[in-house]
Amino acid sequence: MDSFEHQCFENQDEDSEMFFAKCKKNPGHHGFIPINSFGMQHLPLNHRDPKVLKLIGLVALITVKIESLATSPLREVFFPGQKTCSNRKARMTGSGRVYYATKYVKGLSDNVKHPSGRTTCQCRRCFGTASPSDTWWEIAIITASHLVCDYLEAKETKCYFFDDKDPNVDFESVVYVNVEEDKCILNCITCDDTLGDIINKSVNKILLLWSKLHIKYKESEDLKDFSFIVSHPHGAHKHVSLGKCLEKVQLPECEFGCYFSYTTPTCPGCSGAIVYLLGYSGTAGWSTQPVHSRTLGGVNISGVGYVK
């Protein structure tokens, strides 16, 4: 059966611990390692590279839990016949990752004006106050479109870093949605300069590490099939899961466009998490990796990525 992997909370008395304990897909979650205890010993023998371990740690820093609190009437049009929450007011959770981060100071980023022309932050903390911050970050977050399918759902979506109890960033706008690719990019905003700086530095370090590791992995058939996912299974804490790429399916209309099947363990709540395949990369490097989308006949399937 084809099934998306968001976690649906229909009732107020349901929580992530309950679903984690009662999981039918991966009882015991032996293929999931909590990020705080993940170490070199968990990597396959021929992948025990300090650079890979460092990459996974950096990826965890920019991985977020996505919480969608609204259901758009267009969902039934975009995803006809797909199982979703029966209650329109139900809460759905999934995963996502920072796509890029941009810092603005008095409305300028690298001497380029903000598209809106504004000069102060418009986050929840600043909006409507007499002294909004003149320094803020705009953080693009990528997830699955079957988790957040349009503006109506996006404006009721929350993003959580570092397993925090409260959202760290506020929704600003929808950058991109493509149902066929199962991809959604949200633009979020915060005046937390420390958070923005951590995210931006992590993204830049990942960019350098990825380019070095990709050269090594793409040239080795023994290494190329390795894949990993950092996600929030069942809306719980961040976990790492490791596996192998089974098949790459090329889209006929696009040289780079493709999707993958893989053994990397996933559960409900993993929708939107990035599937990292070090042997595959696109013109934009690590940022074109696909999101985890669904299971099909018991096999995990990604959304569309732009890699070769």
Secondary structure, DSSP 8 states (H G I E B T S, - for coil): --EE--EEE-STT--HHHHHHT-SSSTT-TTEEEGGG--GGGS-GGG--HHHHHHHHHHHHTEEEEEE----TTHHHHSTT----SSTT-EEEEEEEEEEEEEEETTEETTEE-TT---S--STTTTT-SS--SEEEEEEEEE-TTTS-SHHHHTTEEEESTT-SS-SBEEEEEEEEETTTTEEEEEEEE--HHHHHHHHHHHHHHHHHHHHHHHHHHT-HHHHTEEEEEE-GGG-S-EEEEEEEEEEEE-TT-SSEEEEEE-----TT-TT-B-EETT--BTTBGGG--BEEEEETTEEEE--EE--
